[in-house]
């Protein structure tokens, strides 16, 4: 019996007249998320044939720079966690986390 289960994640981008994102929202019904607003989205997809990642990076024009810095930091931390789970390479994941700490320190993101 074939497994035909599917799940969808939808991202809606509302643009201004210059095609700059004004509003972003996303839905992932399986995760209980319906039309949630967001100010930034980073999406990477692996193209196995071309052996390269395809990316979509979007943010609204009202995304504050301080929030963007925090978003990047949290994304980098998450990527290091994912890297460790996917590769079981704790040594490199720890190196990546060291960079995340450095990144946060230089941007003064760490709470004293």
N, C-alpha and C positions, 0 to 999 in steps of 0.2 A: 504494500500500500504506500504510494508516494506521499511525502510530507509537503503539503501545499501551504503551510503557515507562512504568513507575511506580516511585516510590520512597516509602518510608514512614519517618516519624520518629514514634516513640511515646514519650510521657511518662506514667509511672505515678506517681500521687500516693497515698501511704498517709496516712490521716487519723486523728487521735485522736478521742475521743468528742465533742469540741467542734468537729469538722471543721477542725482546725488541722493543716497538713501536718507529719507526723513524719518521713517518708522520701520522697525523690524519686529516681527512676531514669529513664534514657532509653536508647532503642535506635535506632540508625540503621545497619542492617545493611550498606547500601551503603558506609558509611564505616568499617565494621569495629567499630562500637560496639554492644555487646550488654549490656543491663541494667546500665549504668554508674551508680553512685550519684552524686548531686549534692545540694548543700544549697540551691541557688537556681536559678530559671528565669525568664527574661524572654522573652516571646513577643509580637511585634507582627505583626498581619495587616492589610493594607490593604483596606478595603471601598471599591471604586471607585464603586459606586452612591451611597453615602452620603458619599463623599469624606472619610473619617475612618479613623483607625487604631483597631483593636480590640486590646486588650491583656490579657495574663494575666501577672501578676507573682506568683510564689510563692517562699517560702523556708521552710525547716524551722525549728522553734522552737529548735533547737540551733545555728543559723547564728550564728557569732560576729560581733559588730559590726565588728571590724577586717577580717574577711574580706569582709563586705558592702561596706565602703568600697572595698576593693581591687576587688571584683567590679564595682561601679559605675564606678570609674575605667577599668578595662579595657574595659567595655562602651562607655563614651563614646569612648574612643580608637578602638575598632573601628568605631563608628558614623561617626566622622569619616573613617576610611579608606574605608568603604563609600560614604559620601556622595560622596567624590571620584571613586571608580570609577563610580558611577551617574550623576553629573551632569557630570563633568569640570570642576567648579568648584573649582580648586585654591586660589584666594584665600579662599573661605569655609571650605574644609576646613582650611586653615592657621589661620584664626581659631578654628575649633572646637578644633584641637589646642592653640592658646594657652590656651583655657579649660581644657582637660584638664590642662595643666601647672599652671595656677593652682589647679585643684581638688586636684591631688596635693600641691601645696605647702601649701595651707591645711589639708589633712588629714594632713600630714607623712607622705605615702606614699613620697616619693622617697628612695632610698638615698643617703647622703652619699658 
